Amino acid sequence: MLPELLEENLDKVERFYENSCQYLSVTSFTNDLATVQNKDNLWGYIDKWGNEVIRCQYLYADSFSEGLARVRKQDGQWIYINKKGYEIIRCEYSYVSSFHDGLALVSNNKDYCGYIDKTGKEVIPCIYKTGDSFSQGLARVQKTNELWGYIDKKGHEIIRCQYKNCSLFQEELAAVQNQNGLWGYIDKKGKKVIPYNYSYADSFSNRLAIVKNRQSYLGYIDKTGKEVIPCIYIYADSFSNNLAIVCNKNGYWGFIDKTGKEVIPCTYRYVNPFSNDLALVQNQNKSWEYINHQNERIIPCNFKSADSFSEGLALVQNHDKLWGYIDKTGKEIIPCVFKKACSFKEGLALVSNDQGCGYIDKNGIIIIPCDYMHGFSFSKGLALVQDKNGYWGYVNKKGVLIGKHILDEKCEKTKEIITLLTSHLNISIAYNIVTNQVVPIQSINSKEIGKQKALDIRLNFRI
């Protein structure tokens, strides 16, 4: 039986399938609309049922931000439109950006930058070499002398352009680089609050910032500039759950707390973040094992490769290059018999054997037969799969082919159709004109989409 949502909207779903196959590219939905590129390489917008609410007529179309989207007409002119497709701002600029905090960065035909408001008025003149979007009331800008500073929304230079480089403000402070190449921190009035003592400085997060000293070693400072964790590491990560991964001068990895104490000493060749209270680490013998927060070896791992725990089980690969799963005691709950496999999501895992791809439960029982060429992990109760004829659709956790039912019952041109329920899953698709198929993609730069004539399927398998 089809889910209620589909039963109530079969005509809309059918229309969505029919519409989706006519596009070269479809991006993810933002604010209920997605940009699409037709076979003439022109861009427009569709809603979640595939209705082309703004027809494909632009050389480029961006996502909506603050109610407006920047698009480029076929004559090369940039304009801003609303969600009804009406032209709101006509621009005479060589480049425009999206609106943030009510203003958008623009560039004139002399490649100087300024800012316009939502009426199209140039409220900050185009006098800068480059700039950035406004954040927390300030934007960083660079003058023609290559130096950076900060302006407010009225164009007042709140902090004079005097820095070789600078960051956005985070937690009321910004990292800036002086003309001698050293980094320090200033407040929003431009006052130096932490001296220029570092060869690099990162933005603050949770009241700590990673800095690199003049000998190129990393440590952490607080907002007073105190070096709370000495600069002794060649790698340092941000803190998560009060722990940070670090690598010492000898190339060994471990974990520190916010006092700088190595709660897990740097004795490992590599470490992964903690997941389900265990961390996968590689010891000095190049063997993988799982440790707890007390640095106790919980699971000695005699496997060729392994992954972090997910939903109580971890993916492991034996020396025959077959995949299976272990529990937190190290017991092989699901034997290593699969050619490819994914971590568990929503109680099921995607696996592959000689017959194809399917899904197993945590007992290793094949719930959905391995009858598919490709598949993705479950999300919100559905998984995208491709059958052996190359057709795409969704299965639910009982193995019912949601898309296949509709394709069989409602559509004739099944070879040209893909099921894409973005109300359930946030998956982008692209049309492959080489294979004449629509395929899912997990991430792609919108500027690159128009340049590509074929896109590979990006699987989330461990191989």
N, C-alpha and C positions, 0 to 999 in steps of 0.2 A: 504493500500500500504506500502511496506517496504521502509525504508529510503534509500536514494541513496547509502550511504556507504555500506549497507548490500546487496543491489541489485548488486553492482559492485564486491562484494567479497563473494558471497554465498558459493563458493567452499571452500574458506579459512575459513569462519565461520563454515561450516559443519565440516571441518577437526579439527577445534579448539574444537568443542563440543565432537567429537569422541575421541580426544586425552585427553581432560580434565578428562574424567571419568575413566581413567586408573591409576590415581595417588591417593596415600593416602593423600598427602598434596600438596598444592600449595601456595606459599607465594606471597606477593605483588611484583609488578614489580619495579625494580631499574635499571636505565640506559637501559631500553627496554628489560630486561631479568628478568625472575622469576625462583627461584629454585623450583624444584618439587621432590617429593619422590614417587617412584613406589611401587608396591605391594611386591617387594622383599626388601623394606626398603633402597633402594639405591637412591642417589640424583643425579640430573642433572639439565639442564637448558632448558627452552622453551622460544620462542619469543611470541609476543602478539597475534599471530594467532595459537598458540599451537604447532608449529613445535619444535620438540625436537632437538635443535641446538647443544646441548652437551648432549650426551646420559647419562642415569642414571647408574652410575658406581661407585659412591663415597659413603663412609660412612657418610660424611658430606660435604655440599657445602654452601659457604657464598655468599653474594651479592658482585658484583664487586665494587671495590674502586680504583680509579686512574688507571683504565684499567686492573687490575688484581684481581683475586678472589682466596682465600685460599680454598683448598679442601683436604679432607682426603681420601686416597686410601684404598682399602679393606685390604691391609696388615698393615694399621695403619700409613703409612707415609704421612706427610703433604707435599703438593706441591702448587705452584701458577700456575694458567692457565690464558690465555688470552681469549677473547670472541669467538675465533675460537676453543677453547678447547685444544690448544697446551700447553704442559708443558713448562713453562718459567723458573721456579725456583724449583729445587729439594732440599728439606730440610732434615737435619738430626737432627731436633729439636723435643722435646716432645710436644711443643705447638707453634703456630704462630698466629699472629693477622693480621688484614687488614693494608694496607699501608695508611699512613697519612703524608703529607709533604715529600713524597719520602722515608720514612723509616717505617719499621714494627717491632714491639716488638716481640721477640722470647724468648723461654725458652729451655735450654738444659736439658739433662737427669739427671742433678744434681739439677734441679729446680732453676737455676740462669738465670737471664734475661739480654738480650742485644738487639741490633738492627741490622737489615740487610738492605741493599739497594736493588734496583730492579734488580741487577745482582746476588743477593744472597750472596754477600760479607758481612761478619760480620764486620761492620764499627765501632760498639761500642761493646766491649767485654761483655760476659755474666758474670757480676760480681755483679749484683744487685739482691736483694731478690724479688723485684717486680718493675713495672714501669707503665708508662702511655703513650698514644700516644702524638706525638709532636703537639704543638699548639703555634702559634706566635713565632716559632723558639726555644722553650724550651719544655722539658718534665720533669715531676716530677718523681723521682726515689727514691727507698728505699733501703738502704744498709742492710747488715746482722745484724747490730746493732739496727735495727728497726727505724732508723732515716731517715727523708726525706730531699731531696734537689732537685736541678734543674741542668740539663745538656743541652748543646747545641748539634747541629747535628754532631759535631766532637767528641763528647764524653767528652768534657771538662766540669768539674764540675764548672759551673758558680756560683752557690750558694751552698755552702758546705752543706752536709747532716747533719743537726743539729736540725731538727724539728720533734716533735711527729706526726704532721699531717700538711697538707697544701692543698691549692686549686690550680686550674689552674689560670693562669693570666687572668684577665678581666680588661679592661680599664687601662692597664699597671701596675696594682697592684694585689698582691696575698695575701690571708689570710693565715697566718701561726700560728701554735701552738707551743709555746716554751716548754721546758722540765718541766716547772712548771704547764703546763696544761692551760696556758692563751694564748689568741689569739691577734694578731696584724696584721699589714700589711707591706709588703716589696715591693720595686720596682724591676726591672729586673736586677739590679746590686747587689741585696741582701741587699740594705740599708733599715734599719728600718725607715719607714716614719710615721707610726701610732703605738704608744706604745702598749705593751701587757697588756691591761686593761680589757679584755672581756673573759667570760666563753665560748663564741662561737662568730664567725664572719662569715658572708656570703660574697659572691663575690659582687663587685660593679656592679650596673646597673643604667644607667642614672645618674651617678655621686653620687649616694647614695648607702649605704650598710646597711643591717639590722644587728645589733649586740645585744648580750645578756650580761648584766652586771653580776657581781658576785652574785647578788641577784636573778638571773634568770629572769629578766625583759628585754623586748625588746624595742629597739629604733632605730634611724637612725643616721649615721654619714656621713659627706662629705669627700672628698679626702684629706682634711687637718687634719682629725681626730676630727673635731669639731662635738659635739653632737647636731645636728640641731633639732632633735626631741628627747626629753628625754626618757630614758628607763623606761617606766611606764606601758607597756602593756604585757599581757601574750600571745598574738598572734599579729603578724604583717605581712602583705603581701607586695609584691612589688607594686610599683605605676603603675597605668594604667590610662591614660587620666588625669594625675595630682592628682589622688585620690588613697588612699590605705585603705583597710579594716583593722581595728584593734579591739582588744578586751581588755577591761580594767581589772584591778585586781578583780573587782566584777563579772566578767563574762558577761558583757554587751558589745554589738558590735556597731560600728559606722564607720565613714569615716573621715580621716584627709587629709589635703593638704600638700604640700611640706614644708610649714613653721611649720607644727605641729599643726596647728589650726584644732580643731574638727569641721569641717564644717557641719557634721551631728553628733550630740553628741552621745556618747556611752550610749544609753538608750534602746537598742533593745536586745531581746534574741538571735536574729540571723539576719544577713543581707546577701543578694546576691549582686553580682556586678551589676552596672548599665547596662541596655540594653534598647535601644530605649528611652533613657533619663529618664527611671524609674527604681527604684530598689525595688525588693520584700523583705520585712522585716517582722520579727515576733515581735509583741509588747509584753509588759509585761503580757498581758492577754492571751498570746499564740495564738492570732489571727494574720492572715497574712494580710498585706496591701501593697500598692504601694506608694512610696514617690518620689518626684522630688529632684533636686540638692539643693533646698532651704529647704529641710526637711519638705515640706508641704505634708500632706496626700492627695494624688490625688484620690486614689481609696480605700475606706474601703472594705475589703475583708471578706465576710461572708461565705467563702468556707472552706472545710476541708483541702484542699491542693491547691497549685498553683505553677505556673512556671513563669520564666522570659518572657518578651515580645519578640516575634520574628515576624518580618514582620508585625508589628502593632497590633498583637493579642497575648493574653496570654492564656495558657492552665490552666483551673481550674477544681477542683473536688468538687462536692457537698457532702452533708452529706449522700447521698444514694450511694456514691462511684462511681458516674457516671461523665464522663468528658465532658466539653464543652469549649467555648472560650468567652473571654470578650475583649472589645476595651479599649482605654485609658481613656474613661470616666467611665469605670466600667460596661457599659451596656453589658448584656449577648447577644452577637451577634449570637452565635450558642449555642442552648440549651444543657444542660448537659444530654445527652442521650446515650453517648457512653461508652462501657465497658472499652476500652483502647483507647489511643490517643497519637499522637506525635505533636510537634510544627510544624508550617507551614514552608515548604521549597519550594522555587520556586513556590509559590502561591497555593500549595496543601498540605494537611495534611493527614497522614495515620491514620485511625480510625478503630475501631472494634465494631461490634454489634453482635446480636445473630446469624446472618447468616455467619459472617466471617469478613475479612479485606477488606477495600477499601479506596478510597481517596475522600475527599471533597474539595470544593473551599471555599473562605472566606465568602461566603453567606450561607454556610452550605449545599449546594447542593451536593449530591453524584454524582461526575463526573465519577468515576470508581467504578462500583458496588462492594459490599462487598461479593465477590465470592471466596476470597483467604484465605488460611490457615494462611499465614504469609506474611510480606512485609517489605520493607525498605523505608525510605524517598527518595524523588527525588533528583537526582544529575545529572547535565548536561542534563536534559530533559528525563532521564530514571529512572525507579525504579525497583528493583529486587523483584519478587513476587513468591510465591509457591502456585500452585493450589491445589484443594482438593484431587487430585490423588497423590500428593507429587512431582509433576514435577515443576522445576524452569524455569523461563524465565524473560524477561524484558517487561514492559509496557511503552508506551509513554504517554503523557499527555491527549491523546484522548482515552486512554484505550486499544489501539491496542497492542496485545500480540506479540511483536517483535520476541521473542524466539520461541513462540508457532507456529507461521507461518512457521518458518524454520524447526522446529521439525516435523510438520505435512507433509510438502512438501518434505523434503530432507532426513529424517532419519527414520529408522525402530525401533531402540532401544531407544525409548524415555524415558524409565524408567531409563536408565543409563546416561542420558545426562543433563547437566546444561548449560544454556547460560551464558557466562562470557565475556563481551566486555570490557576488561581492557583499551581499547583506549577511552572508554567513562567514565568508573567508576573504581576507584582504590579499588577493593574489593578482598580480598583473599578468597580462597575456600579450603576446606579439604574434603577428602573422608571418610565417616563414614562406616566402614566395618561391623558394627552391623546392621544398617538399610539399607545398600547397597545403600546409597545416597551420593551425593556430596552436601555439605552445605556451605553457606557463613559464614565467620568469620570476625569480625571487627579488632581484634588484637590478636596475639598469639606470644609468644617467640619462635623463630626458634629452639632453643635447646630443647624445650619441645615437638615440633611437633612429632618427631620420637618416643617419649615415649607414645603418646596417641593413643589409638585404636578407640576412638570415641569422637566426638566433638559436643557440644551442639550448637544450633543456638543462637546467641546473638542478641536479638531484641532490638531496640531502643524505645520501648514503654514505656510510663509512666503507671505503674500498681498500 
